[in-house]
Amino acid sequence: MRLRPLVTPAITVVVLGTIGAVGYRTHEKWVPIVFPSKTAAPESGAHDEGGHDHAGHDHGNRTDRVKLSPQAQKNLGLDVDTLTPEDYWRKLLIPGVVVDRPGESDRSVTSKVAGVVIDIKARPGDTVRAGAPLFTLQLASEFIQAAQTDLAKTAREIEFAITKRDRVANLVKQGTQPGAALTEEENQIKRLTVQLQAYRRQLQVFGLTSEQVTRAEKGEVITELVIAAPDRLPVPVPASTNSPSPALQVTLYEVQDLKVSLGDQVQVGQILCQLANHQQLFVEGRAFKSEAGALAFAAEKKVPVRIEFADEANGEWPELEPRTIHHLSNQVDTATRTFAFYLPLENQPRTFERDGKTHFVWRFRPGQRVRIKLPVERFVVLAPDGKSEVRPFVLPAGAVVREGPEAFVFVQTGDVFVRKPVRVLHENRTETVIANDGSVTEVDFVVKNQAAAINRALKAAAAGGEGGHGHDHAGHSH
């Protein structure tokens, strides 16, 4: 009971201190009501103790910024990055399409002999390497059977001829036979050897492997023939981060169409299937005659030309390096009045396993639409002195929003997006070139897409009386 006089004053001090602190923090709200004479606006240029210039700082009319939640930013899929001044070339936007390389991309597999299909080892959609087995045929060719018989017979005749030559050589050595007899036997062996090699090459031409021909030479009758994917030299692939890996520099085929079924009897020259090799393709552009000069100049000077694929999402594949024009067509299409030009395109695959087989998914496919950006003229921007050049900023078209004569970009600071007016120097359907005049700088984090959507959010917030403030007091120490 003796402590009571001491506790009461302490509680009183705490309560009064709390009331004083709350009153100080809220004095801007209650002082103008209780003491109207204290609400006179500060003179122009007046500063508070924290160094903040409140003159002309109208918190309720800030319409140049909006705060977006992290969820809203993810919903918009914003692409934010700093800018780098760069040279800009005015470009011709030319439509194009991915096409096969004539004589290289598509290939038919035919039967070299008559036979019956007893096995199909690859079906449409399968990817096979050069030399991989495709079909097995039961041979039904009397000519092949006769060639095998002749090969085995010739091989035995060579053995007999060699034995006879060795015997004659001994007799010549002993002096009981003239040297001409030995020469005649050696010539006979040479004639039979030439004949043997002819039979071997003949059987190989009809599809038998070297191992099968050797077996036939020893007297075994080959009754089945394996037809394989055509073999060819590895495709030369330039060293590049976008090029297929060295393991994919062998020829790969995709089975597009089967022309036979199990049990079918096929004749010499009959097509068994259609293969496609999509490792090396072309991009075909269609240009008007008035653009022929620019295209010829670009082809001659090997000007890098960019290709854009509208159906690819950003980051889905590695960025495609610029290409140079391979050749121009010398014919004009009478219907469209355009002529074709071609750029080489090395394909890029992804793989997946299914039923023990490796399947390839190619990035580029014939028929795929593209946009070709052909540089034709360098864009020159002069400094105020009229002598030196200033490289501008190049942005995607979605980074700039217009309101009448004004053009704006948005700069991100945390969750706040500030609208900055800029001067547009040049624009097309995909790009906008803005002046490097200090309105935005290389250290600003500029939003490169969805500028129109952010601008709508800014206007909606300003109309609702919420987003127009845009001033984050949490970051200030008053």
Backbone torsions as a table, in degrees:
resi	resn	phi	psi	omega
1	MET	NA	-20.5	179.8
2	ARG	-71.6	-20.4	-176.1
3	LEU	-79.4	-16.0	-173.9
4	ARG	-58.0	-45.2	179.7
5	PRO	-60.4	-28.1	-178.8
6	LEU	-81.0	-35.2	-176.4
7	VAL	-70.8	-40.1	-175.4
8	THR	-61.8	-48.7	177.1
9	PRO	-60.1	-35.2	-179.8
10	ALA	-65.0	-43.0	179.4
11	ILE	-64.3	-39.4	-179.7
12	THR	-62.0	-42.1	-179.4
13	VAL	-63.3	-42.9	-179.7
14	VAL	-63.6	-44.6	-178.7
15	VAL	-63.8	-45.8	-179.7
16	LEU	-64.3	-38.5	178.2
17	GLY	-63.7	-40.6	179.5
18	THR	-64.8	-43.9	179.7
19	ILE	-62.9	-39.8	-180.0
20	GLY	-65.1	-42.0	179.9
21	ALA	-64.1	-43.3	179.5
22	VAL	-65.6	-39.7	179.7
23	GLY	-64.1	-38.3	-179.9
24	TYR	-67.1	-41.8	-178.6
25	ARG	-68.4	-25.4	-177.1
26	THR	-110.3	17.2	-173.9
27	HIS	-64.9	-26.3	-179.5
28	GLU	-66.3	-21.8	-179.0
29	LYS	-90.6	-39.7	-172.3
30	TRP	-98.0	-21.8	-179.7
31	VAL	-63.1	-43.1	179.9
32	PRO	-61.9	-25.5	-179.5
33	ILE	-82.0	-45.6	-176.8
34	VAL	-76.7	-38.6	-178.6
35	PHE	-125.6	79.7	-177.3
36	PRO	-55.4	-30.7	-176.9
37	SER	-67.7	-16.2	-177.7
38	LYS	-88.2	1.4	-172.7
39	THR	-97.0	11.1	180.0
40	ALA	-59.8	136.0	-178.9
41	ALA	-64.4	141.8	177.9
42	PRO	-66.5	151.6	179.0
43	GLU	-64.0	156.3	179.5
44	SER	-57.4	130.7	178.3
45	GLY	90.9	-2.4	-179.7
46	ALA	-69.4	146.5	-179.1
47	HIS	-123.9	149.3	171.9
48	ASP	-84.5	-178.9	-175.0
49	GLU	-64.9	-25.9	-179.0
50	GLY	-83.6	2.9	178.5
51	GLY	86.4	11.1	-177.7
52	HIS	-89.1	133.5	-179.7
53	ASP	-89.9	104.1	-178.5
54	HIS	-89.5	-11.6	179.9
55	ALA	-66.9	126.0	178.6
56	GLY	73.4	2.7	-179.8
57	HIS	-90.2	89.7	-175.5
58	ASP	-92.2	97.9	-175.8
59	HIS	-63.4	-24.3	-175.2
60	GLY	-87.9	-4.9	-175.6
61	ASN	-122.7	21.6	178.0
62	ARG	-79.5	106.7	-178.1
63	THR	-115.3	21.7	-178.8
64	ASP	-107.5	9.5	-178.3
65	ARG	-152.6	155.0	179.5
66	VAL	-146.5	146.3	178.9
67	LYS	-103.4	127.6	180.0
68	LEU	-115.4	136.0	178.1
69	SER	-68.1	158.4	175.8
70	PRO	-56.3	-34.3	178.9
71	GLN	-66.2	-41.2	178.9
72	ALA	-64.2	-39.4	179.3
73	GLN	-63.5	-39.1	178.2
74	LYS	-70.2	-36.9	178.4
75	ASN	-61.7	-36.0	180.0
76	LEU	-79.8	-18.0	-178.4
77	GLY	62.3	50.2	-172.9
78	LEU	-68.0	140.2	174.9
79	ASP	-111.4	107.3	-174.2
80	VAL	-119.2	132.3	-180.0
81	ASP	-162.2	164.6	174.6
82	THR	-78.1	163.8	-177.5
83	LEU	-106.9	151.0	176.0
84	THR	-128.4	125.6	176.8
85	PRO	-60.1	142.0	-177.9
86	GLU	-151.8	156.8	173.1
87	ASP	-67.4	143.6	179.5
88	TYR	-126.4	133.5	176.8
89	TRP	-109.9	131.5	171.9
90	ARG	-65.7	136.0	-171.8
91	LYS	-124.0	148.3	168.1
92	LEU	-90.5	127.6	176.0
93	LEU	-94.6	113.3	-174.9
94	ILE	-119.3	130.0	177.2
95	PRO	-71.1	150.4	179.8
96	GLY	-150.9	175.7	-179.9
97	VAL	-149.3	146.6	176.3
98	VAL	-77.7	130.8	-178.9
99	VAL	-132.4	162.0	174.1
100	ASP	-70.1	159.8	171.4
101	ARG	-90.0	115.0	-178.5
102	PRO	-55.7	133.1	179.1
103	GLY	81.3	-4.5	-178.6
104	GLU	-123.3	-43.6	-169.9
105	SER	-75.7	-47.5	-177.2
106	ASP	-101.4	143.6	-178.5
107	ARG	-150.2	136.9	176.0
108	SER	-95.1	143.4	174.2
109	VAL	-107.1	122.2	-177.4
110	THR	-116.3	161.5	176.6
111	SER	-89.2	132.6	179.2
112	LYS	-90.7	-9.8	-179.4
113	VAL	-137.8	166.4	173.2
114	ALA	-83.9	140.0	-179.4
115	GLY	-176.4	-174.7	-179.9
116	VAL	-118.8	133.0	-179.6
117	VAL	-73.5	115.9	179.5
118	ILE	-113.0	-8.2	178.0
119	ASP	-158.1	136.9	174.8
120	ILE	-119.1	114.7	-172.5
121	LYS	-96.3	-13.9	179.9
122	ALA	-138.6	140.5	-176.2
123	ARG	-126.6	166.7	-178.2
124	PRO	-52.2	133.5	-177.5
125	GLY	98.3	-18.7	178.7
126	ASP	-75.7	146.0	174.2
127	THR	-106.6	127.5	-177.3
128	VAL	-127.1	149.4	176.5
129	ARG	-87.6	159.1	175.3
130	ALA	-58.3	132.5	-179.0
131	GLY	91.4	-7.1	179.5
132	ALA	-73.9	144.7	-178.8
133	PRO	-69.1	140.2	179.0
134	LEU	-115.5	-45.3	-176.8
135	PHE	-140.0	157.5	168.6
136	THR	-121.9	127.3	-179.9
137	LEU	-111.5	138.7	168.5
138	GLN	-85.0	116.7	-173.5
139	LEU	-64.4	135.8	177.4
140	ALA	-132.9	31.9	-176.6
141	SER	-109.8	117.7	176.9
142	GLU	-65.8	-30.8	-179.5
143	PHE	-64.6	-42.1	-179.9
144	ILE	-66.1	-40.4	179.3
145	GLN	-63.9	-41.7	179.6
146	ALA	-66.1	-38.1	179.2
147	ALA	-64.6	-37.1	177.6
148	GLN	-66.3	-40.8	178.7
149	THR	-63.0	-44.5	179.6
150	ASP	-64.1	-36.3	179.2
151	LEU	-64.0	-47.1	-179.3
152	ALA	-65.0	-39.6	179.0
153	LYS	-63.0	-43.7	-180.0
154	THR	-64.9	-38.1	178.7
155	ALA	-61.5	-40.9	178.9
156	ARG	-69.0	-37.8	178.3
157	GLU	-63.1	-36.4	177.2
158	ILE	-64.7	-40.1	179.0
159	GLU	-61.6	-45.0	178.7
160	PHE	-64.0	-40.3	-178.8
161	ALA	-64.9	-37.5	179.4
162	ILE	-66.6	-42.1	179.1
163	THR	-62.4	-43.1	179.4
164	LYS	-65.4	-40.2	179.1
165	ARG	-61.6	-42.8	-179.4
166	ASP	-63.9	-37.1	179.7
167	ARG	-68.3	-42.7	179.0
168	VAL	-65.8	-35.9	178.8
169	ALA	-61.3	-38.6	178.2
170	ASN	-66.5	-39.4	179.5
171	LEU	-67.5	-38.5	177.4
172	VAL	-64.5	-37.8	-179.8
173	LYS	-66.4	-34.7	179.2
174	GLN	-81.4	-10.2	177.6
175	GLY	87.6	9.9	-179.3
176	THR	-93.0	-9.4	178.2
177	GLN	-131.2	143.1	177.7
178	PRO	-73.3	157.6	-179.9
179	GLY	-63.6	-24.9	179.9
180	ALA	-63.3	-31.2	179.2
181	ALA	-64.2	-40.4	179.0
182	LEU	-66.8	-39.7	179.0
183	THR	-62.2	-40.2	179.7
184	GLU	-63.5	-41.5	179.9
185	GLU	-66.5	-38.8	179.1
186	GLU	-67.0	-38.1	177.1
187	ASN	-65.1	-35.4	177.5
188	GLN	-64.0	-41.0	178.5
189	ILE	-63.8	-40.2	179.5
190	LYS	-64.1	-41.3	179.5
191	ARG	-63.7	-43.3	179.6
192	LEU	-66.8	-37.0	179.2
193	THR	-65.0	-42.3	176.7
194	VAL	-61.4	-41.8	179.4
195	GLN	-65.0	-40.2	178.5
196	LEU	-61.8	-45.5	-180.0
197	GLN	-64.7	-33.7	177.6
198	ALA	-64.7	-42.4	177.9
199	TYR	-64.2	-40.6	179.6
200	ARG	-61.9	-48.4	179.9
201	ARG	-62.8	-36.1	-179.7
202	GLN	-63.1	-44.6	179.5
203	LEU	-67.3	-36.5	178.4
204	GLN	-67.9	-35.8	176.6
205	VAL	-60.8	-34.2	-179.2
206	PHE	-85.1	6.1	170.4
207	GLY	109.6	-6.1	178.2
208	LEU	-72.7	141.9	178.0
209	THR	-77.3	165.9	178.6
210	SER	-59.7	-37.4	179.8
211	GLU	-67.1	-39.3	178.2
212	GLN	-67.3	-39.7	179.5
213	VAL	-63.8	-39.4	178.0
214	THR	-63.8	-39.6	177.0
215	ARG	-64.8	-41.3	178.1
216	ALA	-64.3	-36.1	178.4
217	GLU	-62.4	-31.0	179.8
218	LYS	-84.7	-0.7	175.1
219	GLY	110.2	-5.8	178.7
220	GLU	-77.9	139.2	179.9
221	VAL	-93.5	120.8	179.0
222	ILE	-86.4	122.0	-177.4
223	THR	-111.5	-10.2	-179.3
224	GLU	-125.5	147.1	-179.1
225	LEU	-131.2	128.5	176.8
226	VAL	-95.1	126.5	177.2
227	ILE	-101.2	123.4	-174.0
228	ALA	-108.2	164.9	175.0
229	ALA	-64.6	142.0	-177.2
230	PRO	-56.1	139.0	178.8
231	ASP	-97.4	147.7	179.0
232	ARG	-157.4	170.7	-180.0
233	LEU	-67.9	151.5	176.2
234	PRO	-56.1	144.8	179.8
235	VAL	-75.1	126.2	177.9
236	PRO	-68.4	125.2	-178.9
237	VAL	-118.1	124.5	-179.9
238	PRO	-66.3	148.8	178.4
239	ALA	-68.9	117.2	-177.1
240	SER	-165.0	149.3	176.9
241	THR	-66.6	-20.5	-179.4
242	ASN	-94.5	1.4	-176.9
243	SER	-86.6	155.7	175.6
244	PRO	-60.2	156.2	-180.0
245	SER	-67.5	159.8	-179.6
246	PRO	-54.9	-30.2	-179.8
247	ALA	-65.4	-20.0	-177.9
248	LEU	-100.7	13.3	179.8
249	GLN	-83.7	-0.6	170.1
250	VAL	-82.0	163.6	-178.2
251	THR	-75.8	128.8	177.2
252	LEU	-116.8	136.1	178.1
253	TYR	-118.7	148.5	170.6
254	GLU	-112.1	129.2	178.8
255	VAL	-74.4	114.8	-177.8
256	GLN	-92.9	-38.5	-173.1
257	ASP	-155.6	136.1	173.3
258	LEU	-96.1	138.3	179.8
259	LYS	-108.4	-5.2	-178.2
260	VAL	-134.2	166.3	176.1
261	SER	-126.7	167.5	177.1
262	LEU	-59.6	135.3	178.9
263	GLY	90.1	-8.5	178.8
264	ASP	-69.0	140.9	172.7
265	GLN	-94.6	126.8	-175.2
266	VAL	-114.5	155.2	-179.4
267	GLN	-110.8	169.7	179.4
268	VAL	-61.9	128.6	178.8
269	GLY	87.9	-1.5	-179.2
270	GLN	-74.6	138.7	-179.9
271	ILE	-76.3	129.0	179.5
272	LEU	-97.2	-37.6	179.7
273	CYS	-162.3	168.5	175.9
274	GLN	-114.6	129.0	177.6
275	LEU	-111.0	153.0	176.5
276	ALA	-129.4	133.6	175.0
277	ASN	-113.2	105.3	-174.7
278	HIS	-104.1	20.9	177.9
279	GLN	-71.8	-36.2	-179.5
280	GLN	-120.3	120.0	-177.3
281	LEU	-128.7	-179.9	173.2
282	PHE	-124.4	149.3	162.8
283	VAL	-101.8	120.6	-179.9
284	GLU	-100.1	119.1	174.8
285	GLY	-100.6	152.0	178.3
286	ARG	-120.2	114.7	-176.0
287	ALA	-120.8	157.4	176.0
288	PHE	-83.4	161.0	-178.0
289	LYS	-59.2	-32.0	-179.8
290	SER	-65.8	-18.7	-179.4
291	GLU	-97.2	2.8	-176.4
292	ALA	-63.3	-37.9	-179.2
293	GLY	-62.0	-46.2	179.3
294	ALA	-63.8	-38.4	179.5
295	LEU	-68.7	-41.6	178.8
296	ALA	-63.1	-41.2	178.1
297	PHE	-62.9	-44.4	-179.6
298	ALA	-63.7	-38.4	179.0
299	ALA	-67.7	-42.2	-178.4
300	GLU	-66.6	-42.9	-176.4
301	LYS	-89.1	0.6	-179.5
302	LYS	55.6	48.1	179.7
303	VAL	-69.8	129.6	178.3
304	PRO	-64.6	131.2	-178.7
305	VAL	-119.5	129.5	-180.0
306	ARG	-91.1	145.8	178.5
307	ILE	-122.5	130.4	179.5
308	GLU	-116.2	138.4	178.0
309	PHE	-110.9	110.8	-173.9
310	ALA	-66.9	-24.1	-175.9
311	ASP	-92.5	13.2	177.8
312	GLU	-107.8	134.2	176.0
313	ALA	-81.7	151.5	179.1
314	ASN	-60.7	131.6	177.9
315	GLY	83.9	-5.3	-179.4
316	GLU	-68.3	-37.7	177.4
317	TRP	-132.7	162.2	174.8
318	PRO	-60.6	151.0	178.8
319	GLU	-61.7	134.9	-177.9
320	LEU	-81.7	127.1	179.9
321	GLU	-72.0	152.4	178.5
322	PRO	-59.7	150.5	179.1
323	ARG	-115.9	162.9	173.5
324	THR	-112.2	153.9	-176.4
325	ILE	-68.5	130.7	-179.4
326	HIS	-81.6	-51.8	177.0
327	HIS	-164.1	163.2	178.7
328	LEU	-114.3	142.7	175.8
329	SER	-76.9	148.5	179.0
330	ASN	-101.9	12.6	179.4
331	GLN	-119.3	141.5	177.7
332	VAL	-104.0	130.3	177.6
333	ASP	-68.6	125.3	-175.5
334	THR	-69.2	-23.9	-178.0
335	ALA	-83.1	-45.8	-175.5
336	THR	-98.2	-11.8	-177.0
337	ARG	59.8	31.9	177.6
338	THR	-121.1	162.5	174.8
339	PHE	-125.7	157.6	-174.3
340	ALA	-96.9	150.0	168.5
341	PHE	-138.6	158.2	-168.3
342	TYR	-131.9	139.8	174.9
343	LEU	-122.3	135.1	179.5
344	PRO	-69.2	147.7	-177.3
345	LEU	-141.5	114.1	175.7
346	GLU	-87.6	128.0	-175.7
347	ASN	-79.0	161.8	179.6
348	GLN	-131.9	128.7	-176.8
349	PRO	-108.8	159.7	163.1
350	ARG	-123.2	153.7	-175.0
351	THR	-123.2	155.8	171.2
352	PHE	-150.8	155.4	-177.9
353	GLU	-98.7	137.8	176.5
354	ARG	-151.0	121.7	179.0
355	ASP	55.2	39.2	177.2
356	GLY	78.4	4.8	180.0
357	LYS	-116.0	149.5	176.5
358	THR	-93.7	122.7	178.5
359	HIS	-109.1	146.5	-178.6
360	PHE	-110.9	134.9	172.8
361	VAL	-111.7	114.8	-176.0
362	TRP	-86.0	143.4	177.8
363	ARG	-68.4	-44.0	-176.2
364	PHE	-108.4	140.1	-179.0
365	ARG	-135.8	141.9	176.3
366	PRO	-55.5	136.1	-176.8
367	GLY	97.6	-10.6	-179.5
368	GLN	-71.7	131.3	-177.1
369	ARG	-83.3	144.3	-178.4
370	VAL	-139.6	167.4	170.2
371	ARG	-118.7	129.5	-179.9
372	ILE	-104.7	126.4	179.4
373	LYS	-105.9	105.3	-177.1
374	LEU	-100.6	113.0	178.0
375	PRO	-67.0	130.9	-178.9
376	VAL	-126.2	-23.3	-176.5
377	GLU	-157.0	130.3	178.8
378	ARG	-75.8	133.9	-178.4
379	PHE	-87.4	119.6	-175.9
380	VAL	-106.8	127.5	176.5
381	VAL	-119.9	121.1	-178.9
382	LEU	-91.8	146.6	175.6
383	ALA	-72.4	168.3	179.0
384	PRO	-54.8	-26.4	179.5
385	ASP	-74.0	-8.6	177.6
386	GLY	75.7	6.1	-176.4
387	LYS	-117.9	-56.3	-178.0
388	SER	-79.6	160.6	179.7
389	GLU	-103.6	147.1	176.8
390	VAL	-121.3	121.7	179.8
391	ARG	-74.9	133.3	-177.1
392	PRO	-85.2	-179.2	172.2
393	PHE	-99.9	137.7	178.4
394	VAL	-113.8	123.0	-177.0
395	LEU	-123.7	154.9	169.7
396	PRO	-62.6	153.0	-177.9
397	ALA	-58.5	-31.5	-178.9
398	GLY	-72.0	-4.9	-179.8
399	ALA	-85.1	-12.3	-174.4
400	VAL	-119.0	136.1	175.6
401	VAL	-122.9	142.9	-177.4
402	ARG	-112.6	146.8	170.5
403	GLU	-138.2	98.4	-175.7
404	GLY	62.8	-129.9	-179.9
405	PRO	-78.7	-10.1	-177.2
406	GLU	-87.4	148.9	173.9
407	ALA	-131.1	140.5	-174.0
408	PHE	-134.4	151.7	165.5
409	VAL	-124.8	167.2	179.9
410	PHE	-116.8	135.0	178.2
411	VAL	-111.0	130.1	-177.3
412	GLN	-92.2	133.5	171.9
413	THR	-133.9	97.1	-173.8
414	GLY	67.4	-124.9	177.5
415	ASP	-96.1	3.5	-178.5
416	VAL	-100.7	135.1	179.8
417	PHE	-117.5	116.5	-174.4
418	VAL	-100.2	131.1	179.7
419	ARG	-86.2	127.6	-178.5
420	LYS	-119.7	129.4	176.0
421	PRO	-73.8	140.2	-179.5
422	VAL	-134.4	163.7	177.3
423	ARG	-105.8	119.9	-179.2
424	VAL	-85.0	124.9	179.4
425	LEU	-95.1	-34.2	-178.1
426	HIS	-162.7	148.3	177.7
427	GLU	-153.7	151.5	171.2
428	ASN	-138.9	-164.3	-173.4
429	ARG	-66.3	-25.3	-174.7
430	THR	-116.9	-19.6	-174.1
431	GLU	-134.7	152.3	174.1
432	THR	-132.5	130.2	179.2
433	VAL	-103.9	123.5	-179.3
434	ILE	-117.3	154.9	-176.8
435	ALA	-70.5	141.8	174.5
436	ASN	-91.6	70.7	-173.7
437	ASP	-115.3	14.9	178.1
438	GLY	95.4	-9.7	177.7
439	SER	-62.6	-38.0	165.3
440	VAL	-131.4	153.1	-175.5
441	THR	-125.0	177.9	-177.7
442	GLU	-71.3	-14.8	-179.9
443	VAL	-95.1	-8.7	179.9
444	ASP	-76.2	143.0	174.2
445	PHE	-93.1	99.8	-173.2
446	VAL	-94.6	136.8	177.1
447	VAL	-78.4	124.6	-174.3
448	LYS	-97.1	3.5	177.3
449	ASN	-153.4	169.9	174.1
450	GLN	60.1	26.7	179.0
451	ALA	-62.4	-38.4	179.8
452	ALA	-64.0	-40.0	179.9
453	ALA	-66.8	-41.2	178.5
454	ILE	-66.2	-37.3	179.1
455	ASN	-64.5	-38.1	176.2
456	ARG	-65.0	-39.8	177.7
457	ALA	-63.8	-39.4	178.0
458	LEU	-61.0	-46.1	-178.8
459	LYS	-66.5	-39.4	179.0
460	ALA	-64.8	-41.1	179.2
461	ALA	-66.2	-40.5	179.2
462	ALA	-65.7	-39.2	179.7
463	ALA	-67.3	-30.8	-179.8
464	GLY	-87.0	-3.0	178.1
465	GLY	77.3	16.2	-178.0
466	GLU	-111.6	-52.9	-172.0
467	GLY	-80.9	-11.0	-177.0
468	GLY	-68.9	-21.3	-178.2
469	HIS	-67.0	-58.9	173.7
470	GLY	59.9	9.5	-176.8
471	HIS	-108.7	115.9	-173.9
472	ASP	-88.6	98.9	-178.9
473	HIS	-72.0	-16.9	-179.2
474	ALA	-64.0	-23.0	-178.1
475	GLY	-92.0	0.9	-176.8
476	HIS	-108.6	147.3	175.3
477	SER	-112.0	98.8	-178.4
478	HIS	-82.8	NA	NA
